[in-house]
Amino acid sequence: MDATTLVTPPYVAGPLRLEPFAALMLAPARVGNPTTGRAFARPYKDVSARLMRWKARGFVRADAEPALYLHEYTSAGMTVRGLVGALDVSRRAARPEDRAVLPHEGIHPAQADDLADRMEEMQLNPAPILLVHQGTVRLRTLLATVVTGEPDHAFTDRGGQQHRIWAIRDTELLTPISEELADSQALIADGHHRYAAYLRLQRRGAHETHEPRPATDFGLAMLVDQDATPLFLGPIHRTLSGTSLDDLRDAAETLGLEYTVHEQADAVHALSSVRLAATDGERWATVTLDVGQDEAAVEVLHRRIVPALAHGPASIAYHHTVEDALGGARPDAIAVLMPAPSVDLVLRVAAADRLLPEKATSFQPKPSLGVLIRSLRDESDAPS
């Protein structure tokens, strides 16, 4: 298989289950620290031992008892709250109606394999994947009760994120939370390749029949109620190298799309769910898209406009800010400013068993690395 080929990761079957686990937590001074990521770098087999040394020095805290964690974090004025637990990935969905987790982007198999190898060597899930869903009224009421209590941990990390964490261990709360999650469908907001890596690890451990169940039957996840404390869904802009603004105009005309020359301010102002803006650094234009029902602008760009370009693109670069995208604009490389799809649209695309093009969405803010970590070794060694 071509290394650039994107494939659909398998679907996990319901009921959606988030199980308690005993978290590792880096000390606040380590969370959000730019150097922390290097602690999870090569050689991966040494990472677990490194964390144990940090634990002895007080840099890592380890919960003695499993819990489901309610993690609230605030970044740049936005507050997000999600349940963090061990997502059951042991069952595959045979029918669309059985699916509990919905990916909306394809994955590179080699990248998922590499991530699975890293987690296996580290014996860790270093960070939760981000899932969003629409929680029930009862679930929101239950979690509101949790938030009224004092958090078990509250701190501001080195990156400026504020965190509050409640450990939920009371079965009188865990049982109804589990009941309310069972019928949920969750959309992957961030972590498609880590999700696919979880499934690969689960397959590798599927032959194990001992009790308790293998740690690889689960993967670390944060589930955010998009209706309660939503993540912001922003666009990801493109730079198409080897393509000119004239090529874009010709492709638009070939497809019967409206191509309009603008001044910069007017082009940016015209950006919408059915219109993209493009520039070569000097000239500006918009393309009005013929967007189908439940279709995103990014799908029209990649599946209709890009194939109709006379030249290129030789490569496509992705940018989270307009400034970064414009930095790559020149006569032979155009910056394409994209509108962000709505969360509802992404959900409809995923539920219809379609995938958006690569890097179509940017859910923000993400929690800092090191707040909640899951040890596979601790769970494997736990007594039955």
C-alpha positions as CSV (number, residue, x, y, z in Angstrom):
1,M,0.0,0.0,0.0
2,D,1.2,3.5,-0.9
3,A,2.5,5.2,2.3
4,T,0.4,8.3,1.4
5,T,-2.9,6.3,1.2
6,L,-5.5,7.3,3.7
7,V,-7.8,4.6,5.1
8,T,-10.8,4.5,7.3
9,P,-10.0,3.3,10.8
10,P,-12.3,0.5,12.2
11,Y,-15.4,1.4,14.1
12,V,-15.7,0.6,17.8
13,A,-19.1,-0.9,18.7
14,G,-21.3,0.3,21.4
15,P,-22.2,0.6,24.2
16,L,-19.8,3.5,24.7
17,R,-17.9,2.7,27.8
18,L,-15.4,4.9,29.8
19,E,-13.9,2.9,32.6
20,P,-12.1,4.1,35.7
21,F,-8.3,3.9,35.7
22,A,-5.5,5.0,38.1
23,A,-4.0,8.1,36.6
24,L,-0.4,9.3,36.5
25,M,-0.2,13.1,36.7
26,L,2.8,15.2,36.1
27,A,3.6,17.9,38.7
28,P,2.1,21.3,37.7
29,A,5.6,22.7,36.9
30,R,6.0,19.9,34.3
31,V,2.6,20.3,32.7
32,G,2.7,22.7,29.8
33,N,6.4,22.9,30.0
34,P,7.9,22.8,26.4
35,T,10.5,20.3,27.5
36,T,7.9,17.8,28.8
37,G,7.3,16.4,25.3
38,R,10.9,15.2,25.2
39,A,10.2,13.0,28.2
40,F,8.0,10.8,25.9
41,A,10.6,10.7,23.1
42,R,13.1,8.1,22.0
43,P,14.2,5.7,23.4
44,Y,10.5,4.9,24.1
45,K,11.3,1.8,26.2
46,D,13.0,4.1,28.7
47,V,9.9,6.4,29.2
48,S,8.1,4.3,31.8
49,A,11.3,4.0,33.9
50,R,11.9,7.8,33.5
51,L,8.4,8.5,34.9
52,M,9.1,6.2,37.8
53,R,12.3,8.2,38.5
54,W,10.3,11.4,38.3
55,K,7.8,9.9,40.7
56,A,10.5,9.2,43.3
57,R,11.6,12.9,42.9
58,G,8.0,14.2,43.3
59,F,7.6,15.2,39.7
60,V,4.8,12.6,39.1
61,R,1.8,11.8,41.2
62,A,0.1,8.4,40.9
63,D,-3.5,7.7,42.1
64,A,-3.7,4.6,44.2
65,E,-7.3,3.8,43.2
66,P,-8.9,3.9,39.8
67,A,-11.3,6.7,39.0
68,L,-13.2,8.4,36.2
69,Y,-11.9,11.9,36.1
70,L,-13.8,15.1,35.3
71,H,-11.2,17.4,33.9
72,E,-11.9,21.1,33.4
73,Y,-9.3,23.3,31.7
74,T,-9.4,27.0,30.7
75,S,-7.2,28.4,27.9
76,A,-7.4,31.8,26.3
77,G,-10.7,32.5,28.0
78,M,-12.3,29.2,26.9
79,T,-13.3,26.6,29.4
80,V,-13.8,23.0,28.4
81,R,-14.9,20.1,30.7
82,G,-14.7,16.5,29.8
83,L,-14.8,13.0,31.3
84,V,-11.5,11.2,31.1
85,G,-11.4,7.4,31.3
86,A,-10.3,4.2,29.6
87,L,-12.3,3.9,26.4
88,D,-13.4,0.3,25.7
89,V,-12.1,-0.5,22.1
90,S,-12.5,-4.3,22.3
91,R,-15.5,-4.6,20.1
92,R,-15.9,-3.8,16.4
93,A,-19.1,-2.6,14.8
94,A,-20.7,-4.7,12.2
95,R,-23.5,-2.3,11.3
96,P,-23.6,1.5,11.1
97,E,-26.2,1.7,13.9
98,D,-23.7,-0.2,16.2
99,R,-21.0,2.4,16.0
100,A,-20.0,4.2,19.2
101,V,-17.0,6.2,18.0
102,L,-17.1,8.1,14.7
103,P,-13.9,9.1,12.9
104,H,-14.2,11.9,10.3
105,E,-10.7,11.8,8.8
106,G,-8.7,8.9,7.3
107,I,-5.5,7.7,8.8
108,H,-2.1,6.6,7.4
109,P,-1.6,3.0,8.4
110,A,2.1,3.3,8.8
111,Q,1.7,6.2,11.2
112,A,-0.9,4.3,13.3
113,D,1.5,1.3,13.4
114,D,4.3,3.5,14.6
115,L,2.2,5.1,17.4
116,A,1.1,1.6,18.5
117,D,4.7,0.5,18.7
118,R,5.6,3.6,20.8
119,M,2.8,3.0,23.2
120,E,3.7,-0.7,23.5
121,E,7.3,0.2,24.2
122,M,6.4,3.0,26.7
123,Q,3.5,0.9,28.2
124,L,1.6,4.2,28.4
125,N,-1.2,6.2,26.8
126,P,0.6,9.5,27.2
127,A,-2.5,11.7,26.5
128,P,-6.2,11.2,25.9
129,I,-7.7,11.4,22.5
130,L,-10.5,14.1,22.3
131,L,-14.1,13.0,21.7
132,V,-17.2,15.1,21.5
133,H,-20.8,14.1,22.0
134,Q,-24.2,15.5,22.9
135,G,-24.7,14.6,26.5
136,T,-28.1,13.8,28.0
137,V,-29.8,16.1,30.5
138,R,-29.3,13.6,33.2
139,L,-25.6,13.3,32.5
140,R,-25.2,17.0,32.7
141,T,-27.0,17.1,36.0
142,L,-24.8,14.3,37.4
143,L,-21.6,16.2,36.4
144,A,-22.9,19.5,37.7
145,T,-23.2,17.7,41.1
146,V,-19.5,16.7,40.8
147,V,-18.4,20.3,40.0
148,T,-20.1,21.7,43.1
149,G,-17.5,19.8,45.2
150,E,-13.9,20.8,45.8
151,P,-11.6,19.5,43.0
152,D,-9.0,17.0,43.9
153,H,-6.5,18.9,42.0
154,A,-6.4,22.6,40.9
155,F,-3.5,24.4,39.3
156,T,-2.2,26.6,36.5
157,D,0.4,24.9,34.4
158,R,3.5,26.3,32.8
159,G,1.7,27.1,29.6
160,G,-0.9,29.2,31.4
161,Q,-3.8,26.7,31.2
162,Q,-5.9,26.5,34.4
163,H,-6.9,23.0,35.5
164,R,-9.5,21.5,37.9
165,I,-9.8,17.8,38.3
166,W,-12.4,15.7,40.2
167,A,-11.8,12.0,40.7
168,I,-15.1,10.1,40.6
169,R,-15.0,6.8,42.5
170,D,-18.5,6.7,44.1
171,T,-20.5,3.9,42.5
172,E,-23.6,5.9,43.1
173,L,-22.2,8.3,40.5
174,L,-20.2,5.9,38.3
175,T,-23.2,3.7,37.6
176,P,-25.6,6.3,36.3
177,I,-22.8,8.0,34.4
178,S,-22.1,4.7,32.7
179,E,-25.8,4.3,31.9
180,E,-26.0,7.7,30.3
181,L,-22.9,7.1,28.2
182,A,-24.0,3.7,26.9
183,D,-26.1,4.9,24.0
184,S,-23.9,7.9,23.0
185,Q,-22.1,8.3,19.7
186,A,-18.8,10.2,20.0
187,L,-17.0,12.0,17.3
188,I,-13.2,12.0,17.2
189,A,-12.2,15.7,17.6
190,D,-8.5,15.1,17.9
191,G,-6.4,11.9,17.8
192,H,-7.5,9.8,14.8
193,H,-4.1,8.1,14.5
194,R,-3.9,7.4,18.3
195,Y,-7.4,6.0,18.1
196,A,-6.2,3.7,15.3
197,A,-3.2,2.8,17.4
198,Y,-5.4,1.8,20.3
199,L,-7.2,-0.6,17.9
200,R,-3.9,-2.1,16.7
201,L,-2.8,-2.7,20.3
202,Q,-6.1,-4.3,21.1
203,R,-5.8,-6.7,18.2
204,R,-2.3,-7.6,19.4
205,G,-3.5,-8.4,22.9
206,A,-6.8,-10.1,21.8
207,H,-5.3,-13.6,22.3
208,E,-4.9,-12.9,26.0
209,T,-7.7,-14.5,28.0
210,H,-6.5,-13.8,31.6
211,E,-8.5,-11.7,34.1
212,P,-8.6,-8.8,34.4
213,R,-9.0,-7.9,30.8
214,P,-5.8,-6.9,28.9
215,A,-5.0,-3.2,29.4
216,T,-4.9,-2.9,25.6
217,D,-8.6,-3.5,25.5
218,F,-8.8,0.2,26.4
219,G,-7.3,3.5,25.3
220,L,-7.2,6.8,27.1
221,A,-9.9,9.3,26.0
222,M,-11.5,12.6,27.1
223,L,-15.3,12.9,26.3
224,V,-16.5,16.5,26.0
225,D,-20.2,17.5,25.9
226,Q,-20.2,19.8,22.9
227,D,-23.5,21.3,24.0
228,A,-22.3,22.1,27.5
229,T,-18.7,23.3,27.3
230,P,-17.9,23.1,23.6
231,L,-14.6,23.0,21.9
232,F,-14.1,25.7,19.2
233,L,-14.0,24.3,15.7
234,G,-11.7,26.4,13.5
235,P,-10.5,26.1,9.9
236,I,-7.3,24.8,8.6
237,H,-6.0,26.8,5.7
238,R,-4.0,25.5,2.7
239,T,-1.0,26.5,0.6
240,L,-1.0,24.9,-2.8
241,S,2.5,24.8,-4.2
242,G,3.1,24.7,-7.9
243,T,-0.3,26.3,-8.6
244,S,-1.1,29.8,-9.6
245,L,-4.2,32.0,-9.1
246,D,-4.8,31.7,-12.9
247,D,-4.9,27.9,-12.5
248,L,-7.5,28.3,-9.8
249,R,-9.5,30.7,-12.0
250,D,-9.4,28.2,-15.0
251,A,-10.4,25.3,-12.7
252,A,-13.4,27.3,-11.3
253,E,-14.6,28.2,-14.8
254,T,-14.3,24.6,-15.9
255,L,-16.5,23.5,-13.0
256,G,-19.0,26.3,-13.5
257,L,-18.0,28.0,-10.2
258,E,-18.1,31.7,-9.7
259,Y,-14.5,33.2,-9.6
260,T,-14.4,36.9,-8.5
261,V,-11.4,39.2,-8.2
262,H,-11.4,41.3,-5.0
263,E,-9.3,43.5,-2.9
264,Q,-7.8,41.7,0.2
265,A,-10.3,43.1,2.7
266,D,-13.3,42.2,0.6
267,A,-12.0,38.7,-0.2
268,V,-11.5,37.9,3.5
269,H,-14.8,39.4,4.4
270,A,-16.6,37.3,1.8
271,L,-15.3,34.0,3.3
272,S,-18.2,31.8,4.2
273,S,-19.4,28.2,4.3
274,V,-19.9,28.3,0.6
275,R,-17.0,30.6,-0.4
276,L,-13.2,30.3,-0.1
277,A,-10.6,33.1,-0.6
278,A,-7.3,32.7,-2.3
279,T,-4.2,34.9,-2.9
280,D,-0.8,34.7,-4.5
281,G,0.5,37.4,-2.2
282,E,-0.5,40.2,-4.6
283,R,-3.8,39.4,-6.1
284,W,-6.9,38.2,-4.3
285,A,-10.0,36.3,-5.4
286,T,-12.9,34.3,-4.1
287,V,-14.5,31.1,-5.4
288,T,-18.2,30.5,-4.7
289,L,-18.7,26.8,-4.3
290,D,-21.5,24.6,-5.4
291,V,-21.9,22.8,-2.0
292,G,-24.1,19.8,-1.9
293,Q,-26.4,18.9,1.0
294,D,-24.3,17.9,4.0
295,E,-21.1,18.7,2.1
296,A,-18.2,20.8,3.5
297,A,-16.3,23.4,1.5
298,V,-13.1,21.5,2.1
299,E,-14.6,18.5,0.3
300,V,-15.3,20.6,-2.8
301,L,-11.8,22.0,-2.8
302,H,-10.1,18.6,-2.6
303,R,-12.4,16.4,-4.6
304,R,-13.4,18.8,-7.4
305,I,-11.3,21.9,-7.6
306,V,-7.8,20.3,-7.0
307,P,-8.3,17.6,-9.6
308,A,-9.3,20.3,-12.1
309,L,-6.2,22.4,-11.7
310,A,-4.0,22.5,-14.8
311,H,-0.8,22.6,-12.8
312,G,0.0,21.1,-9.4
313,P,-0.4,21.2,-6.6
314,A,3.1,19.7,-6.2
315,S,2.4,19.8,-2.4
316,I,-0.1,21.0,0.0
317,A,0.8,22.7,3.3
318,Y,-1.7,23.1,6.2
319,H,-1.9,26.2,8.5
320,H,-3.9,26.9,11.6
321,T,-3.7,30.7,11.2
322,V,-4.3,33.1,8.3
323,E,-0.9,34.7,8.9
324,D,0.9,31.4,8.5
325,A,-1.0,30.6,5.3
326,L,-0.3,34.0,3.8
327,G,3.4,33.6,4.6
328,G,3.6,30.9,1.9
329,A,1.7,32.8,-0.8
330,R,3.7,33.7,-4.0
331,P,3.0,33.6,-7.8
332,D,3.6,29.8,-7.9
333,A,2.0,28.9,-4.6
334,I,-1.4,30.1,-3.6
335,A,-2.8,30.4,-0.1
336,V,-6.4,29.2,0.2
337,L,-8.3,30.5,3.2
338,M,-10.9,28.0,4.3
339,P,-14.2,28.4,6.2
340,A,-14.6,26.1,9.3
341,P,-17.3,23.4,9.0
342,S,-19.9,23.3,11.7
343,V,-19.7,20.6,14.3
344,D,-23.2,19.4,13.3
345,L,-22.0,19.1,9.7
346,V,-19.0,17.1,10.7
347,L,-21.3,14.8,12.7
348,R,-23.6,14.3,9.7
349,V,-20.6,13.5,7.5
350,A,-19.2,11.0,9.9
351,A,-22.7,9.4,10.6
352,A,-23.1,9.0,6.8
353,D,-19.9,6.9,6.7
354,R,-17.9,9.6,4.8
355,L,-14.5,11.0,5.6
356,L,-13.5,14.6,5.3
357,P,-10.1,15.3,3.6
358,E,-7.0,15.2,5.7
359,K,-6.7,18.1,8.2
360,A,-10.1,19.4,7.6
361,T,-10.9,20.4,11.2
362,S,-9.1,22.0,14.2
363,F,-10.8,21.5,17.5
364,Q,-9.4,23.9,20.2
365,P,-8.3,24.3,22.9
366,K,-6.6,21.0,23.6
367,P,-5.4,20.1,27.1
368,S,-1.7,20.4,28.0
369,L,0.3,17.2,27.8
370,G,0.9,15.4,31.1
371,V,-2.3,16.3,33.1
372,L,-3.6,12.7,32.9
373,I,-1.6,9.7,31.8
374,R,-2.6,6.1,31.7
375,S,-0.1,3.3,32.5
376,L,-0.6,0.0,30.7
377,R,1.9,-1.7,33.0
378,D,0.0,-0.7,36.2
379,E,-3.2,-2.1,34.8
380,S,-1.6,-5.3,33.5
381,D,0.0,-5.9,36.9
382,A,-3.2,-5.1,38.9
383,P,-4.5,-8.0,40.9
384,S,-7.7,-9.6,39.7
